[in-house]
Each structure stands twice: as structure tokens, then as C-alpha cells.
Amino acid sequence: MSEKKFILFLHSGVYDRLYQAIMLAVTAASMGSTVHIFLFFWALRRFVNGELDEITFPADIRENEKRLLEGVPQGSTNMLKEILEEVGELGNLKVYACSGAVKLMELDEELVQSKVDDIIGLPTMLKMAEGAETQLYI
């Protein structure tokens, strides 16, 4: 039987997208899939700066959308971070930073390296994504 792979290309730093992406990733990992989360730009910045659980609203959000987001379960102040760490202990969920995004966002490479499983380039990401059952860009 071939390995089930679940790939997330995570670009957005908006909370509702981060929340949904992480919930999908941990669910897939919990169900036995190998999960690779590739972080880019604003998602990468929030991840590295420890801001995953900060609820932020886009400037153009409508009031009813804001109420919906405020209803998202938050648990502890580090809920998303803790869930990722807990499921990551299963060994089948890995988080990677895009090397190009690290440079473009002017992030400290040592800090980034301390927060992710590895810093890799696009060719490596695409190779890892080959044959994946699911690939999502969020």
C-alpha cells in the first residue's frame, strides 16, 4: 500500500485560514497520512513570530464575518501551536519554511530554523509533493 500524503502550501496569515489549515493538517496526520506543511510569506511570519493563535481581522471584513471568527474555539492562548506540537509527535507531520520566503520576508534564519523542521527550496517542496493524495494552497 502506498503512503498517503497530505500537502499544505500555507501562504495566508489571516487567522481563519491558519486555523482551518492547521485543523485539516492535524486531522490528516491523525488519520495516518504523512503531512507536509510548507510555509510562505505571512503564514511563515506568524508561525516564526509565535503569532499563530492571535486572531486578526482583514481590513475589509464585514461585521457578520467578524462575529463568526470570534466564535472559533480558541482553547488556550497557544491552542494551534500546541495542537501542531502534539500531533507532530506522531512523526508524520512536518513543517517547512520556504528558503526564498525567509529571505524576502527578511526573517532571521536561525530563528526560523528553530521553529520548523527544515528550511527548503521550491524544487525540494515540489519533489516532496509528488504523488500526494491531497494538495491544498491556502
Secondary structure, 3 states (H helix, E strand, C coil): CCCCEEEEEECCCCHHHHHHHHHHHHHHHHCCCEEEEEECHHHHHHHHCCCCCCCCCCCCCCHHHHHHHHCCCCCCCCHHHHHHHHHHCCCCEEEEEEHHHHHHCCCCHHHHHHHCCEEECHHHHHHHHCCCCEEEEC
